[in-house]
Amino acid sequence: MTEKLKIAFIKARWHSDIVDQALVGFQARMKACGTAHELTAFDVPGAFEMPLLAKKLGASGTYDAVVCAALVVDGGIYRHDFVAAAVVDGLMRAQMDTGVPVFSVSLTPHHFQPSDEHVGFFRAHFVKKGEEAADAVLMVAATGA
């Protein structure tokens, strides 16, 4: 892989103090791997808005990969499952429609409370998931697909 990878990173703003940690982990892993890349971050209101932007960015011909990060929490109503399913389906369709790989760092915990313990756990977990997303981007890029 000799070319510079162009990566779009979409972040949902709900629970941004947690979600932004995925970008921190992603950037750290990419730097540690020494892969030439150009990353552009985009903010959207919530997870539900990620698939449309992912599709538009993929169709633009500008990016080699699109990474999307969100935290969809169970608020005790069916909306949690509805949103999570719609987002995952939309991200899959975005990559299938555009041919540009779309990676998800979208977590849907069933037991999240905005306590120090949960926030700390999920902040650290999003760093790890961001690192894993970078690994996945590099693995797919190495296939030449």
Backbone as numpy.savetxt, mean C-alpha at the origin, in Angstrom:
# Nx Ny Nz CAx CAy CAz Cx Cy Cz
18.23 -6.04 -12.95 17.37 -4.87 -12.95 18.28 -3.64 -12.95
18.43 -3.02 -14.12 19.34 -1.89 -14.23 18.62 -0.55 -14.33
17.36 -0.58 -14.70 16.62 0.67 -14.80 16.13 1.12 -13.43
15.87 2.40 -13.32 15.30 2.96 -12.11 13.82 2.60 -12.08
13.38 1.99 -10.98 11.96 1.67 -10.81 11.20 2.93 -10.44
10.07 3.13 -11.07 9.19 4.25 -10.74 7.99 3.68 -9.99
7.84 4.12 -8.75 6.84 3.54 -7.85 5.92 4.62 -7.33
4.62 4.35 -7.38 3.62 5.22 -6.76 3.22 4.57 -5.44
3.10 5.36 -4.40 2.73 4.86 -3.08 1.51 5.65 -2.60
0.36 4.98 -2.55 -0.90 5.62 -2.16 -1.15 5.32 -0.69
-1.46 6.39 0.07 -1.70 6.24 1.52 -3.08 6.80 1.87
-3.87 5.99 2.55 -5.15 6.46 3.07 -4.90 7.32 4.30
-5.69 8.36 4.49 -5.48 9.29 5.59 -6.16 8.87 6.89
-7.13 7.96 6.86 -7.67 7.46 8.12 -6.55 6.76 8.87
-6.33 7.10 10.11 -5.26 6.54 10.94 -3.89 6.78 10.30
-3.69 7.98 9.78 -2.46 8.29 9.04 -1.20 8.12 9.88
-1.29 8.32 11.20 -0.11 8.14 12.05 0.38 6.69 12.02
-0.53 5.78 11.74 -0.18 4.36 11.62 0.17 4.02 10.18
-0.71 4.39 9.25 -0.56 4.04 7.83 0.75 4.57 7.26
1.15 5.77 7.64 2.38 6.36 7.10 3.62 5.53 7.43
3.54 4.70 8.42 4.69 3.86 8.78 4.99 2.82 7.71
3.99 2.48 6.90 4.25 1.56 5.79 5.22 2.19 4.80
5.06 3.47 4.54 5.98 4.17 3.65 7.38 4.23 4.26
7.46 4.44 5.57 8.75 4.46 6.25 9.47 3.12 6.06
8.76 2.02 6.29 9.35 0.69 6.12 9.72 0.42 4.67
8.86 0.83 3.76 9.10 0.62 2.33 10.38 1.33 1.90
10.48 2.61 2.25 11.66 3.39 1.86 12.94 2.84 2.48
12.86 2.42 3.74 14.05 1.86 4.40 14.53 0.60 3.69
13.59 -0.28 3.33 13.99 -1.52 2.66 14.54 -1.24 1.27
13.92 -0.34 0.54 14.42 -0.02 -0.80 15.83 0.56 -0.71
16.06 1.41 0.27 17.39 2.00 0.44 18.40 0.91 0.81
18.01 0.02 1.72 18.91 -1.06 2.15 19.26 -2.00 1.00
18.34 -2.17 0.08 18.58 -3.05 -1.08 19.41 -2.36 -2.15
19.49 -1.04 -2.08 20.30 -0.31 -3.05 19.70 -0.24 -4.44
18.42 -0.49 -4.55 17.77 -0.47 -5.85 17.46 0.97 -6.26
17.87 1.31 -7.48 17.56 2.65 -7.99 16.05 2.76 -8.17
15.47 3.77 -7.56 14.02 3.95 -7.68 13.64 5.40 -7.48
12.49 5.73 -8.00 11.89 7.05 -7.81 10.50 6.79 -7.24
10.23 7.34 -6.08 8.96 7.09 -5.40 8.16 8.39 -5.30
6.89 8.29 -5.66 5.98 9.42 -5.52 4.84 8.99 -4.62
4.60 9.74 -3.56 3.54 9.41 -2.61 2.28 10.22 -2.93
1.14 9.56 -2.76 -0.16 10.19 -2.97 -1.02 9.91 -1.75
-1.76 10.91 -1.30 -2.69 10.74 -0.18 -4.12 10.74 -0.70
-4.92 9.84 -0.14 -6.35 9.79 -0.45 -7.10 9.78 0.88
-8.37 10.17 0.87 -9.11 10.24 2.14 -9.16 8.92 2.91
-9.47 7.84 2.21 -9.59 6.54 2.88 -9.27 5.41 1.92
-9.39 4.19 2.42 -9.07 3.00 1.63 -9.94 2.88 0.39
-11.20 3.27 0.51 -12.15 3.12 -0.58 -11.72 3.90 -1.83
-10.95 4.96 -1.64 -10.50 5.77 -2.78 -9.23 5.25 -3.44
-8.58 4.27 -2.87 -7.30 3.78 -3.41 -7.42 3.10 -4.77
-8.39 2.21 -5.00 -8.42 1.50 -6.28 -8.52 2.39 -7.52
-9.34 3.42 -7.48 -9.48 4.29 -8.65 -8.17 5.01 -8.94
-7.52 5.54 -7.90 -6.24 6.20 -8.13 -5.19 5.20 -8.60
-5.19 4.00 -8.03 -4.24 2.97 -8.48 -4.43 2.67 -9.95
-5.68 2.58 -10.38 -5.96 2.30 -11.80 -5.49 3.46 -12.67
-5.78 4.69 -12.26 -5.36 5.86 -13.05 -3.83 5.95 -13.14
-3.15 5.70 -12.02 -1.69 5.77 -12.02 -1.10 4.64 -12.86
-1.67 3.45 -12.76 -1.20 2.33 -13.58 -1.41 2.60 -15.06
-2.54 3.16 -15.42 -2.86 3.43 -16.82 -2.05 4.59 -17.38
-1.45 5.40 -16.52 -0.70 6.57 -16.98 0.56 6.19 -17.75
1.06 4.98 -17.52 2.30 4.57 -18.15 3.54 5.12 -17.46
3.35 5.80 -16.35 4.45 6.43 -15.63 5.11 5.51 -14.62
4.34 4.58 -14.05 4.83 3.80 -12.91 5.01 2.32 -13.24
6.05 1.74 -12.62 6.30 0.31 -12.75 5.53 -0.49 -11.71
5.13 0.17 -10.63 4.40 -0.49 -9.55 3.62 0.56 -8.77
2.52 0.11 -8.19 1.70 0.95 -7.32 1.53 0.21 -6.01
1.84 0.87 -4.90 1.68 0.29 -3.57 0.60 1.10 -2.85
-0.31 0.40 -2.18 -1.42 1.07 -1.50 -1.44 0.65 -0.03
-1.60 1.63 0.86 -1.59 1.34 2.29 -2.80 1.97 2.98
-3.45 1.16 3.83 -4.62 1.65 4.57 -4.83 0.77 5.80
-5.54 1.33 6.76 -5.98 0.59 7.94 -7.49 0.71 7.99
-8.17 -0.41 7.76 -9.63 -0.46 7.77 -10.04 -1.18 9.05
-10.58 -0.44 9.99 -10.88 -1.03 11.30 -12.34 -1.45 11.42
-12.56 -2.42 12.26 -13.90 -2.93 12.54 -14.55 -2.01 13.56
-15.49 -1.22 13.09 -16.20 -0.32 13.98 -17.45 -0.94 14.57
-17.58 -2.26 14.44 -18.74 -2.94 15.00 -19.93 -2.99 14.07
-19.73 -2.57 12.83 -20.81 -2.64 11.85 -20.30 -3.35 10.61
-21.18 -3.71 9.71 -20.80 -4.46 8.52 -19.90 -3.66 7.58
-19.83 -2.36 7.71 -19.06 -1.52 6.79 -17.60 -1.95 6.68
-17.02 -2.43 7.76 -15.63 -2.88 7.77 -15.41 -3.96 6.71
-16.21 -5.00 6.73 -16.06 -6.09 5.76 -16.39 -5.62 4.35
-17.39 -4.80 4.21 -17.81 -4.26 2.92 -16.67 -3.45 2.30
-16.10 -2.55 3.06 -15.02 -1.70 2.55 -13.79 -2.54 2.22
-13.40 -3.43 3.11 -12.20 -4.25 2.88 -12.33 -5.08 1.61
-13.48 -5.72 1.42 -13.69 -6.54 0.22 -13.67 -5.68 -1.04
-14.32 -4.53 -0.99 -14.36 -3.65 -2.15 -12.96 -3.15 -2.51
-12.16 -2.83 -1.51 -10.81 -2.32 -1.76 -9.93 -3.40 -2.38
-9.93 -4.58 -1.80 -9.08 -5.66 -2.33 -9.49 -6.01 -3.76
-10.79 -6.10 -4.00 -11.27 -6.40 -5.35 -10.87 -5.28 -6.31
-11.02 -4.04 -5.88 -10.67 -2.91 -6.73 -9.19 -2.85 -7.06
-8.34 -3.15 -6.08 -6.90 -3.14 -6.33 -6.51 -4.26 -7.29
-7.14 -5.42 -7.15 -6.86 -6.52 -8.09 -7.29 -6.14 -9.50
-8.48 -5.55 -9.61 -8.95 -5.14 -10.94 -8.05 -4.05 -11.53
-7.54 -3.14 -10.71 -6.66 -2.09 -11.21 -5.42 -2.70 -11.87
-4.83 -3.69 -11.22 -3.62 -4.28 -11.81 -3.95 -5.14 -13.03
-5.07 -5.81 -13.00 -5.45 -6.63 -14.16 -5.80 -5.75 -15.36
-6.46 -4.63 -15.12 -6.85 -3.73 -16.21 -5.68 -2.98 -16.80
-4.67 -2.66 -15.98 -3.57 -1.82 -16.47 -2.30 -2.61 -16.78
-2.17 -3.79 -16.22 -0.94 -4.56 -16.41 0.20 -4.09 -15.51
-0.07 -3.14 -14.63 0.94 -2.65 -13.69 0.67 -3.29 -12.34
1.66 -3.93 -11.74 1.45 -4.58 -10.44 1.00 -3.60 -9.36
-0.01 -3.99 -8.61 -0.53 -3.21 -7.50 -0.36 -4.03 -6.23
0.28 -3.46 -5.23 0.58 -4.15 -3.98 -0.22 -3.53 -2.85
-0.72 -4.38 -1.97 -1.57 -3.90 -0.88 -0.91 -4.07 0.48
-0.86 -2.96 1.22 -0.49 -2.97 2.62 -1.73 -2.47 3.35
-2.83 -3.13 3.08 -4.12 -2.73 3.63 -4.54 -3.75 4.67
-4.49 -3.35 5.91 -4.79 -4.26 7.01 -6.18 -4.01 7.56
-6.82 -5.08 7.99 -8.20 -5.01 8.47 -8.33 -5.74 9.81
-7.76 -5.19 10.87 -7.85 -5.87 12.17 -9.27 -5.84 12.71
-9.64 -6.92 13.37 -10.98 -7.01 13.97 -11.04 -6.37 15.35
-9.91 -6.22 15.98 -9.91 -5.72 17.35 -8.93 -4.55 17.51
-9.25 -3.44 16.87 -8.41 -2.25 17.01 -9.13 -1.22 17.88
-8.41 -0.72 18.84 -8.88 0.40 19.66 -7.76 1.44 19.64
-8.10 2.72 19.65 -7.06 3.74 19.59 -6.32 3.93 20.92
-5.92 2.82 21.52 -5.15 2.86 22.76 -3.67 2.91 22.42
-2.86 3.34 23.38 -1.41 3.40 23.14 -0.86 2.04 22.73
-1.35 0.98 23.36 -0.87 -0.37 23.05 -1.19 -0.76 21.60
-2.42 -0.56 21.17 -2.80 -0.93 19.80 -2.11 -0.04 18.77
-2.09 1.26 19.02 -1.45 2.17 18.08 0.03 1.81 17.94
0.71 1.56 19.05 2.12 1.18 18.99 2.34 -0.11 18.23
1.48 -1.10 18.51 1.61 -2.38 17.81 1.44 -2.20 16.31
0.38 -1.50 15.90 0.11 -1.36 14.47 1.09 -0.43 13.77
1.63 0.56 14.45 2.68 1.39 13.85 3.88 0.52 13.49
4.31 -0.32 14.42 5.44 -1.22 14.16 5.09 -2.24 13.08
3.87 -2.73 13.11 3.44 -3.73 12.13 3.41 -3.13 10.72
2.99 -1.88 10.60 2.97 -1.25 9.28 4.38 -1.02 8.75
5.35 -0.75 9.61 6.74 -0.67 9.14 7.14 -2.00 8.52
6.85 -3.08 9.23 7.19 -4.42 8.73 6.47 -4.72 7.42
5.18 -4.37 7.34 4.43 -4.63 6.12 4.95 -3.78 4.96
5.42 -2.58 5.24 6.03 -1.75 4.21 7.31 -2.38 3.68
8.11 -2.94 4.58 9.32 -3.66 4.17 8.96 -4.84 3.28
7.93 -5.58 3.68 7.50 -6.74 2.89 6.98 -6.31 1.52
6.31 -5.16 1.45 5.84 -4.65 0.16 7.02 -4.32 -0.74
8.07 -3.73 -0.18 9.27 -3.44 -0.98 9.88 -4.73 -1.52
9.94 -5.75 -0.68 10.46 -7.05 -1.14 9.62 -7.59 -2.28
8.29 -7.45 -2.17 7.40 -7.96 -3.21 7.58 -7.16 -4.52
7.70 -5.85 -4.41 7.93 -5.02 -5.60 9.21 -5.45 -6.29
10.27 -5.65 -5.52 11.55 -6.04 -6.11 11.49 -7.44 -6.73
10.77 -8.33 -6.07 10.65 -9.69 -6.60 9.90 -9.70 -7.94
8.80 -8.96 -7.99 8.03 -8.91 -9.24 8.82 -8.17 -10.32
9.51 -7.09 -9.97 10.30 -6.36 -10.94 11.41 -7.24 -11.53
11.97 -8.12 -10.71 13.04 -9.01 -11.18 12.54 -10.02 -12.21
11.23 -10.29 -12.20 10.69 -11.23 -13.19 10.57 -10.59 -14.57
10.64 -9.25 -14.59 10.49 -8.55 -15.86 9.04 -8.43 -16.30
8.12 -8.81 -15.42 6.71 -8.77 -15.78 6.16 -7.37 -15.68
